[in-house]
Amino acid sequence: MLVSSSRCTTRGTGLHGVAEALFEKLFDSATHELVVPWPILYETVSTRMARRSDSLGLMERDLKRLRQRNRLSMLFDRKMREQALGECFEELKRQGGSYRALSLVDRVVRLMLLNPKNRLHGLITFNRGDFEDVCRSRKIQLIDQYG
């Protein structure tokens, strides 16, 4: 399972409980492997989160537990960075309603999803619209707050 959103960053958004329930369902009792793209960690462990030691502590606990069970992989983004940045700038050339305002992190994750070398079976996200087309094309299960 690839994750594009951390349960630790959902506090105060109304999705924290949903994120915790999903994490417990998918990783506490099942044998799924969590694949975390490095760009997600850059986005998740922000200055705001670093100031909230309780949230950072929860994240550390969860990642350590998965790592001890050999159910955590970190997906490196080095090969996709330049292409994703180029796509951000190319998007500016689109006309009218076809412009798609995706963050650099979302574009890197999309490239990771498109890469057949990454054997991914599911994506956990609360931004369905940013990834639905890619997941559909690769037959990757999209898991969000709706199931």
FIKOLZA-1660 file (N, C-alpha, C; in steps of 0.1 Angstrom, whole numbers, plus 5000, padded with zeros to 4 digits):
% residues 147
   i   px   py   pz ch aa at
   1 5008 4988 5000  A  M  N
   1 5000 5000 5000  A  M CA
   1 5009 5012 5000  A  M  C
   2 5006 5021 4991  A  L  N
   2 5013 5034 4991  A  L CA
   2 5005 5044 4998  A  L  C
   3 5011 5052 5006  A  V  N
   3 5004 5062 5013  A  V CA
   3 5007 5076 5008  A  V  C
   4 4996 5084 5007  A  S  N
   4 4999 5098 5002  A  S CA
   4 4995 5108 5013  A  S  C
   5 4991 5103 5024  A  S  N
   5 4986 5112 5035  A  S CA
   5 4989 5104 5048  A  S  C
   6 4995 5111 5058  A  S  N
   6 4998 5105 5071  A  S CA
   6 4987 5107 5081  A  S  C
   7 4984 5097 5089  A  R  N
   7 4974 5099 5099  A  R CA
   7 4978 5110 5109  A  R  C
   8 4990 5113 5110  A  C  N
   8 4995 5123 5120  A  C CA
   8 4992 5137 5115  A  C  C
   9 4990 5139 5102  A  T  N
   9 4988 5152 5097  A  T CA
   9 4973 5155 5095  A  T  C
  10 4965 5146 5099  A  T  N
  10 4950 5149 5097  A  T CA
  10 4944 5155 5109  A  T  C
  11 4951 5157 5120  A  R  N
  11 4945 5162 5132  A  R CA
  11 4939 5176 5129  A  R  C
  12 4927 5178 5134  A  G  N
  12 4920 5190 5133  A  G CA
  12 4913 5191 5119  A  G  C
  13 4914 5181 5111  A  T  N
  13 4908 5182 5098  A  T CA
  13 4895 5175 5097  A  T  C
  14 4891 5167 5107  A  G  N
  14 4879 5159 5107  A  G CA
  14 4882 5145 5101  A  G  C
  15 4894 5143 5096  A  L  N
  15 4898 5130 5090  A  L CA
  15 4907 5122 5099  A  L  C
  16 4911 5127 5110  A  H  N
  16 4921 5120 5119  A  H CA
  16 4916 5107 5123  A  H  C
  17 4903 5106 5128  A  G  N
  17 4897 5094 5132  A  G CA
  17 4897 5084 5121  A  G  C
  18 4893 5088 5109  A  V  N
  18 4892 5080 5097  A  V CA
  18 4906 5074 5093  A  V  C
  19 4916 5083 5094  A  A  N
  19 4930 5079 5091  A  A CA
  19 4935 5069 5101  A  A  C
  20 4932 5071 5114  A  E  N
  20 4936 5061 5124  A  E CA
  20 4929 5047 5122  A  E  C
  21 4916 5048 5119  A  A  N
  21 4909 5035 5116  A  A CA
  21 4915 5028 5104  A  A  C
  22 4917 5035 5093  A  L  N
  22 4923 5029 5081  A  L CA
  22 4937 5023 5084  A  L  C
  23 4945 5030 5092  A  F  N
  23 4958 5025 5095  A  F CA
  23 4957 5012 5103  A  F  C
  24 4949 5012 5113  A  E  N
  24 4947 5000 5122  A  E CA
  24 4942 4989 5113  A  E  C
  25 4932 4991 5105  A  K  N
  25 4926 4980 5096  A  K CA
  25 4937 4975 5087  A  K  C
  26 4944 4983 5081  A  L  N
  26 4954 4979 5070  A  L CA
  26 4967 4974 5075  A  L  C
  27 4972 4979 5087  A  F  N
  27 4985 4977 5091  A  F CA
  27 4987 4971 5105  A  F  C
  28 4977 4972 5113  A  D  N
  28 4979 4966 5127  A  D CA
  28 4974 4952 5127  A  D  C
  29 4964 4948 5119  A  S  N
  29 4959 4935 5120  A  S CA
  29 4961 4927 5107  A  S  C
  30 4964 4933 5096  A  A  N
  30 4966 4927 5083  A  A CA
  30 4981 4926 5080  A  A  C
  31 4985 4920 5069  A  T  N
  31 4999 4918 5066  A  T CA
  31 5003 4927 5055  A  T  C
  32 4997 4938 5053  A  H  N
  32 5000 4947 5042  A  H CA
  32 5014 4953 5045  A  H  C
  33 5021 4957 5034  A  E  N
  33 5033 4965 5036  A  E CA
  33 5030 4979 5033  A  E  C
  34 5035 4988 5041  A  L  N
  34 5033 5003 5039  A  L CA
  34 5045 5008 5030  A  L  C
  35 5043 5014 5019  A  V  N
  35 5053 5020 5011  A  V CA
  35 5051 5035 5012  A  V  C
  36 5061 5041 5017  A  V  N
  36 5061 5056 5019  A  V CA
  36 5070 5063 5010  A  V  C
  37 5064 5071 5001  A  P  N
  37 5073 5079 4992  A  P CA
  37 5080 5090 5000  A  P  C
  38 5093 5091 4998  A  W  N
  38 5100 5102 5005  A  W CA
  38 5094 5116 5004  A  W  C
  39 5088 5120 4993  A  P  N
  39 5082 5133 4992  A  P CA
  39 5071 5135 5002  A  P  C
  40 5064 5124 5005  A  I  N
  40 5053 5125 5015  A  I CA
  40 5059 5128 5029  A  I  C
  41 5071 5122 5032  A  L  N
  41 5077 5125 5045  A  L CA
  41 5081 5139 5046  A  L  C
  42 5086 5145 5035  A  Y  N
  42 5090 5159 5035  A  Y CA
  42 5078 5168 5038  A  Y  C
  43 5067 5164 5032  A  E  N
  43 5054 5172 5034  A  E CA
  43 5048 5169 5048  A  E  C
  44 5049 5157 5052  A  T  N
  44 5043 5154 5065  A  T CA
  44 5051 5159 5077  A  T  C
  45 5064 5157 5077  A  V  N
  45 5072 5162 5088  A  V CA
  45 5076 5176 5085  A  V  C
  46 5066 5184 5086  A  S  N
  46 5068 5199 5083  A  S CA
  46 5072 5206 5096  A  S  C
  47 5075 5218 5096  A  T  N
  47 5078 5226 5108  A  T CA
  47 5066 5226 5117  A  T  C
  48 5054 5226 5112  A  R  N
  48 5042 5226 5120  A  R CA
  48 5041 5212 5128  A  R  C
  49 5044 5201 5121  A  M  N
  49 5044 5189 5128  A  M CA
  49 5055 5187 5138  A  M  C
  50 5067 5192 5134  A  A  N
  50 5078 5191 5143  A  A CA
  50 5076 5198 5156  A  A  C
  51 5068 5208 5156  A  R  N
  51 5064 5216 5168  A  R CA
  51 5054 5208 5177  A  R  C
  52 5048 5198 5171  A  R  N
  52 5038 5190 5178  A  R CA
  52 5045 5176 5181  A  R  C
  53 5052 5176 5192  A  S  N
  53 5060 5164 5195  A  S CA
  53 5051 5151 5197  A  S  C
  54 5039 5153 5202  A  D  N
  54 5030 5142 5203  A  D CA
  54 5027 5135 5190  A  D  C
  55 5024 5143 5180  A  S  N
  55 5021 5138 5166  A  S CA
  55 5033 5131 5160  A  S  C
  56 5045 5138 5162  A  L  N
  56 5057 5132 5156  A  L CA
  56 5060 5119 5164  A  L  C
  57 5058 5118 5176  A  G  N
  57 5060 5106 5184  A  G CA
  57 5051 5095 5179  A  G  C
  58 5038 5098 5176  A  L  N
  58 5029 5087 5171  A  L CA
  58 5035 5082 5158  A  L  C
  59 5039 5091 5149  A  M  N
  59 5044 5087 5136  A  M CA
  59 5057 5078 5138  A  M  C
  60 5066 5082 5147  A  E  N
  60 5078 5074 5149  A  E CA
  60 5074 5060 5154  A  E  C
  61 5064 5060 5164  A  R  N
  61 5060 5047 5169  A  R CA
  61 5055 5038 5158  A  R  C
  62 5046 5043 5150  A  D  N
  62 5040 5035 5139  A  D CA
  62 5050 5030 5129  A  D  C
  63 5059 5039 5125  A  L  N
  63 5069 5035 5115  A  L CA
  63 5079 5025 5121  A  L  C
  64 5083 5027 5133  A  K  N
  64 5092 5017 5140  A  K CA
  64 5085 5003 5141  A  K  C
  65 5072 5003 5144  A  R  N
  65 5065 4990 5145  A  R CA
  65 5065 4983 5132  A  R  C
  66 5062 4991 5121  A  L  N
  66 5061 4985 5108  A  L CA
  66 5075 4980 5103  A  L  C
  67 5085 4988 5106  A  R  N
  67 5099 4985 5102  A  R CA
  67 5103 4972 5110  A  R  C
  68 5100 4970 5122  A  Q  N
  68 5104 4958 5130  A  Q CA
  68 5097 4946 5124  A  Q  C
  69 5085 4948 5118  A  R  N
  69 5078 4936 5112  A  R CA
  69 5081 4934 5097  A  R  C
  70 5091 4942 5093  A  N  N
  70 5095 4942 5078  A  N CA
  70 5083 4945 5069  A  N  C
  71 5075 4954 5073  A  R  N
  71 5064 4958 5066  A  R CA
  71 5064 4973 5062  A  R  C
  72 5076 4979 5061  A  L  N
  72 5077 4993 5057  A  L CA
  72 5088 4994 5047  A  L  C
  73 5085 5001 5036  A  S  N
  73 5095 5004 5026  A  S CA
  73 5094 5019 5023  A  S  C
  74 5106 5025 5020  A  M  N
  74 5107 5039 5016  A  M CA
  74 5109 5039 5001  A  M  C
  75 5101 5046 4994  A  L  N
  75 5102 5047 4980  A  L CA
  75 5110 5060 4976  A  L  C
  76 5121 5059 4970  A  F  N
  76 5129 5071 4967  A  F CA
  76 5124 5077 4954  A  F  C
  77 5125 5091 4954  A  D  N
  77 5120 5099 4943  A  D CA
  77 5130 5105 4934  A  D  C
  78 5142 5102 4936  A  R  N
  78 5153 5109 4929  A  R CA
  78 5151 5109 4913  A  R  C
  79 5147 5098 4908  A  K  N
  79 5145 5097 4893  A  K CA
  79 5133 5105 4888  A  K  C
  80 5124 5108 4897  A  M  N
  80 5112 5115 4892  A  M CA
  80 5111 5130 4895  A  M  C
  81 5120 5135 4903  A  R  N
  81 5119 5149 4907  A  R CA
  81 5119 5158 4895  A  R  C
  82 5129 5157 4886  A  E  N
  82 5131 5166 4875  A  E CA
  82 5118 5166 4866  A  E  C
  83 5114 5154 4863  A  Q  N
  83 5102 5152 4854  A  Q CA
  83 5090 5158 4860  A  Q  C
  84 5088 5156 4873  A  A  N
  84 5076 5162 4880  A  A CA
  84 5077 5177 4880  A  A  C
  85 5089 5183 4882  A  L  N
  85 5090 5197 4882  A  L CA
  85 5087 5203 4868  A  L  C
  86 5092 5196 4858  A  G  N
  86 5090 5200 4845  A  G CA
  86 5075 5200 4842  A  G  C
  87 5068 5190 4847  A  E  N
  87 5053 5189 4845  A  E CA
  87 5046 5201 4851  A  E  C
  88 5051 5205 4863  A  C  N
  88 5045 5217 4869  A  C CA
  88 5046 5229 4860  A  C  C
  89 5057 5231 4854  A  F  N
  89 5059 5243 4845  A  F CA
  89 5051 5241 4832  A  F  C
  90 5051 5229 4827  A  E  N
  90 5043 5226 4814  A  E CA
  90 5029 5228 4816  A  E  C
  91 5024 5226 4828  A  E  N
  91 5010 5228 4831  A  E CA
  91 5005 5242 4829  A  E  C
  92 5015 5251 4831  A  L  N
  92 5012 5266 4830  A  L CA
  92 5008 5269 4815  A  L  C
  93 5012 5261 4806  A  K  N
  93 5009 5263 4792  A  K CA
  93 4995 5259 4788  A  K  C
  94 4988 5251 4796  A  R  N
  94 4975 5246 4793  A  R CA
  94 4965 5258 4793  A  R  C
  95 4955 5256 4785  A  Q  N
  95 4945 5267 4784  A  Q CA
  95 4932 5264 4792  A  Q  C
  96 4926 5274 4797  A  G  N
  96 4913 5273 4804  A  G CA
  96 4912 5262 4814  A  G  C
  97 4901 5254 4813  A  G  N
  97 4897 5245 4823  A  G CA
  97 4906 5232 4824  A  G  C
  98 4916 5231 4814  A  S  N
  98 4924 5219 4815  A  S CA
  98 4936 5220 4824  A  S  C
  99 4938 5232 4830  A  Y  N
  99 4949 5234 4839  A  Y CA
  99 4946 5226 4852  A  Y  C
 100 4956 5219 4856  A  R  N
 100 4955 5210 4868  A  R CA
 100 4965 5214 4878  A  R  C
 101 4961 5220 4889  A  A  N
 101 4969 5225 4900  A  A CA
 101 4973 5214 4909  A  A  C
 102 4983 5207 4905  A  L  N
 102 4988 5196 4914  A  L CA
 102 5002 5200 4920  A  L  C
 103 5004 5197 4933  A  S  N
 103 5016 5201 4939  A  S CA
 103 5028 5192 4933  A  S  C
 104 5040 5196 4936  A  L  N
 104 5051 5188 4931  A  L CA
 104 5051 5174 4938  A  L  C
 105 5048 5174 4951  A  V  N
 105 5047 5161 4957  A  V CA
 105 5037 5152 4951  A  V  C
 106 5025 5157 4948  A  D  N
 106 5014 5149 4941  A  D CA
 106 5019 5144 4927  A  D  C
 107 5027 5153 4920  A  R  N
 107 5032 5148 4907  A  R CA
 107 5042 5137 4908  A  R  C
 108 5051 5138 4918  A  V  N
 108 5060 5128 4921  A  V CA
 108 5053 5115 4924  A  V  C
 109 5043 5115 4933  A  V  N
 109 5036 5103 4937  A  V CA
 109 5029 5097 4924  A  V  C
 110 5023 5106 4916  A  R  N
 110 5017 5101 4904  A  R CA
 110 5027 5093 4895  A  R  C
 111 5039 5099 4894  A  L  N
 111 5049 5092 4886  A  L CA
 111 5053 5078 4892  A  L  C
 112 5053 5078 4905  A  M  N
 112 5056 5066 4912  A  M CA
 112 5045 5055 4910  A  M  C
 113 5033 5060 4910  A  L  N
 113 5022 5051 4907  A  L CA
 113 5022 5046 4893  A  L  C
 114 5026 5054 4883  A  L  N
 114 5027 5050 4869  A  L CA
 114 5038 5041 4866  A  L  C
 115 5048 5040 4874  A  N  N
 115 5060 5032 4872  A  N CA
 115 5057 5017 4874  A  N  C
 116 5057 5009 4864  A  P  N
 116 5053 4995 4866  A  P CA
 116 5064 4987 4875  A  P  C
 117 5076 4993 4876  A  K  N
 117 5086 4986 4885  A  K CA
 117 5082 4987 4900  A  K  C
 118 5073 4997 4903  A  N  N
 118 5068 4998 4917  A  N CA
 118 5056 4989 4917  A  N  C
 119 5057 4978 4924  A  R  N
 119 5046 4968 4924  A  R CA
 119 5036 4973 4936  A  R  C
 120 5027 4982 4932  A  L  N
 120 5018 4987 4942  A  L CA
 120 5004 4982 4940  A  L  C
 121 4997 4979 4950  A  H  N
 121 4984 4974 4949  A  H CA
 121 4973 4983 4954  A  H  C
 122 4977 4993 4962  A  G  N
 122 4967 5002 4968  A  G CA
 122 4974 5016 4971  A  G  C
 123 4965 5026 4971  A  L  N
 123 4970 5040 4974  A  L CA
 123 4960 5045 4985  A  L  C
 124 4965 5049 4996  A  I  N
 124 4957 5056 5006  A  I CA
 124 4959 5071 5005  A  I  C
 125 4948 5077 5003  A  T  N
 125 4948 5092 5001  A  T CA
 125 4934 5098 5005  A  T  C
 126 4934 5110 5008  A  F  N
 126 4922 5117 5010  A  F CA
 126 4920 5128 4999  A  F  C
 127 4928 5126 4989  A  N  N
 127 4927 5135 4977  A  N CA
 127 4924 5126 4964  A  N  C
 128 4913 5119 4964  A  R  N
 128 4910 5110 4954  A  R CA
 128 4911 5116 4940  A  R  C
 129 4907 5128 4938  A  G  N
 129 4907 5134 4924  A  G CA
 129 4921 5136 4919  A  G  C
 130 4931 5137 4927  A  D  N
 130 4944 5139 4922  A  D CA
 130 4951 5126 4917  A  D  C
 131 4945 5114 4921  A  F  N
 131 4952 5102 4917  A  F CA
 131 4942 5092 4910  A  F  C
 132 4930 5095 4910  A  E  N
 132 4920 5085 4905  A  E CA
 132 4923 5080 4890  A  E  C
 133 4927 5089 4882  A  D  N
 133 4930 5085 4868  A  D CA
 133 4942 5076 4867  A  D  C
 134 4952 5079 4875  A  V  N
 134 4965 5070 4875  A  V CA
 134 4962 5057 4881  A  V  C
 135 4955 5057 4892  A  C  N
 135 4951 5044 4898  A  C CA
 135 4943 5035 4889  A  C  C
 136 4933 5041 4882  A  R  N
 136 4925 5034 4873  A  R CA
 136 4933 5028 4862  A  R  C
 137 4942 5035 4856  A  S  N
 137 4950 5030 4845  A  S CA
 137 4959 5019 4849  A  S  C
 138 4964 5019 4861  A  R  N
 138 4973 5008 4866  A  R CA
 138 4966 4998 4875  A  R  C
 139 4952 4999 4876  A  K  N
 139 4944 4990 4884  A  K CA
 139 4949 4989 4898  A  K  C
 140 4952 5001 4904  A  I  N
 140 4956 5002 4918  A  I CA
 140 4944 5006 4926  A  I  C
 141 4942 4999 4937  A  Q  N
 141 4930 5002 4945  A  Q CA
 141 4932 5015 4952  A  Q  C
 142 4922 5024 4951  A  L  N
 142 4922 5037 4958  A  L CA
 142 4914 5036 4971  A  L  C
 143 4921 5039 4982  A  I  N
 143 4915 5038 4995  A  I CA
 143 4914 5052 5001  A  I  C
 144 4902 5057 5004  A  D  N
 144 4901 5070 5010  A  D CA
 144 4890 5069 5021  A  D  C
 145 4885 5081 5025  A  Q  N
 145 4876 5081 5037  A  Q CA
 145 4863 5074 5034  A  Q  C
 146 4860 5071 5021  A  Y  N
 146 4848 5065 5017  A  Y CA
 146 4849 5050 5015  A  Y  C
 147 4861 5045 5017  A  G  N
 147 4864 5030 5015  A  G CA
 147 4872 5027 5004  A  G  C
% end
